[in-house]
Amino acid sequence: MSADAPLVRGPVAPAVAAEFPGLAVWSCAVGPPARGHDPGVREQLALLSGRFHGARAVELRREPVPAAHRVFFRHVGLDPELTRTPIEAAALERLVAGGHRSGGGRLEDALLVALLETGVEVLAFDPDAAPAAPGLRTAAPGERLGADPALPLPTGRLVLDAAGRPLAELFGAVDPAVRVGRRSAGVRLVAVQVPGVPDISAEEALWTCQEALGAPPAG
């Protein structure tokens, strides 16, 4: 296993921090993912599929980390029965597909493994779009996400931000231009810690993702 990239806690706008005590965003910068699929990660996904059988999927929402996400979703105006939390969406997909299958590449597999192992979603951004630790703030009036086509951001919606640029709605749409591509020099991994989720869960999500990527710390 390569050395872990240092985890950095990003800024949370004061008004957001006051309204949602305990809300945090963590990130780390790693080099390009190892090429090709890792048989070990594929085997891990197969083993994880066994955990998310029908009965577990039903009980999942009562577990501490998924339950904290459901509470937070309601606090920010998202109905978790309509907009499913990341771990519940993954569990439902597993039931429909009959298992967690290897995705489009090493990065997609690593993100899924981290989510299934910890219940915390990890996002991946091109490091040029997020050269420093992203933070959390509310969308300004008239602000838009992306450019072609631009997606209007509802005023006050929580967004992940890098140097004044909205990268994504929190638990929502991501600007396509900031996604990791073939020419990306590395990856900025980001995990949002909602209130009620312990630090170790967010940290473990990033460490798990980095290990599955087989990527060294950036730089």
ChimeraX attribute file (.defattr): number of C-alpha atoms within 10 A of each C-alpha:
attribute: neighborCount
match mode: 1-to-1
recipient: residues
	/A:1	9
	/A:2	10
	/A:3	11
	/A:4	17
	/A:5	19
	/A:6	13
	/A:7	16
	/A:8	16
	/A:9	16
	/A:10	20
	/A:11	17
	/A:12	20
	/A:13	12
	/A:14	11
	/A:15	10
	/A:16	15
	/A:17	15
	/A:18	11
	/A:19	10
	/A:20	16
	/A:21	11
	/A:22	15
	/A:23	18
	/A:24	21
	/A:25	21
	/A:26	22
	/A:27	26
	/A:28	25
	/A:29	29
	/A:30	23
	/A:31	20
	/A:32	21
	/A:33	20
	/A:34	14
	/A:35	12
	/A:36	9
	/A:37	17
	/A:38	18
	/A:39	10
	/A:40	10
	/A:41	18
	/A:42	20
	/A:43	13
	/A:44	17
	/A:45	21
	/A:46	15
	/A:47	13
	/A:48	17
	/A:49	18
	/A:50	13
	/A:51	13
	/A:52	23
	/A:53	16
	/A:54	13
	/A:55	9
	/A:56	13
	/A:57	19
	/A:58	13
	/A:59	10
	/A:60	18
	/A:61	18
	/A:62	12
	/A:63	11
	/A:64	14
	/A:65	21
	/A:66	21
	/A:67	16
	/A:68	18
	/A:69	25
	/A:70	22
	/A:71	16
	/A:72	20
	/A:73	19
	/A:74	12
	/A:75	12
	/A:76	13
	/A:77	9
	/A:78	16
	/A:79	15
	/A:80	18
	/A:81	11
	/A:82	7
	/A:83	14
	/A:84	17
	/A:85	25
	/A:86	19
	/A:87	23
	/A:88	23
	/A:89	13
	/A:90	19
	/A:91	24
	/A:92	18
	/A:93	13
	/A:94	20
	/A:95	15
	/A:96	10
	/A:97	10
	/A:98	13
	/A:99	19
	/A:100	25
	/A:101	15
	/A:102	21
	/A:103	14
	/A:104	9
	/A:105	14
	/A:106	20
	/A:107	24
	/A:108	15
	/A:109	23
	/A:110	27
	/A:111	24
	/A:112	24
	/A:113	25
	/A:114	23
	/A:115	23
	/A:116	22
	/A:117	17
	/A:118	19
	/A:119	25
	/A:120	28
	/A:121	22
	/A:122	24
	/A:123	21
	/A:124	22
	/A:125	26
	/A:126	20
	/A:127	22
	/A:128	14
	/A:129	19
	/A:130	21
	/A:131	14
	/A:132	16
	/A:133	22
	/A:134	31
	/A:135	24
	/A:136	24
	/A:137	22
	/A:138	21
	/A:139	21
	/A:140	14
	/A:141	12
	/A:142	9
	/A:143	15
	/A:144	18
	/A:145	22
	/A:146	19
	/A:147	10
	/A:148	9
	/A:149	10
	/A:150	11
	/A:151	14
	/A:152	13
	/A:153	21
	/A:154	15
	/A:155	13
	/A:156	13
	/A:157	15
	/A:158	21
	/A:159	25
	/A:160	24
	/A:161	24
	/A:162	19
	/A:163	13
	/A:164	10
	/A:165	16
	/A:166	26
	/A:167	25
	/A:168	22
	/A:169	20
	/A:170	17
	/A:171	18
	/A:172	9
	/A:173	14
	/A:174	20
	/A:175	19
	/A:176	16
	/A:177	15
	/A:178	19
	/A:179	17
	/A:180	20
	/A:181	13
	/A:182	7
	/A:183	8
	/A:184	15
	/A:185	16
	/A:186	24
	/A:187	29
	/A:188	26
	/A:189	26
	/A:190	28
	/A:191	24
	/A:192	25
	/A:193	23
	/A:194	23
	/A:195	17
	/A:196	17
	/A:197	21
	/A:198	13
	/A:199	14
	/A:200	11
	/A:201	17
	/A:202	27
	/A:203	20
	/A:204	17
	/A:205	26
	/A:206	31
	/A:207	20
	/A:208	20
	/A:209	25
	/A:210	29
	/A:211	18
	/A:212	26
	/A:213	26
	/A:214	20
	/A:215	23
	/A:216	20
	/A:217	18
	/A:218	16
	/A:219	9
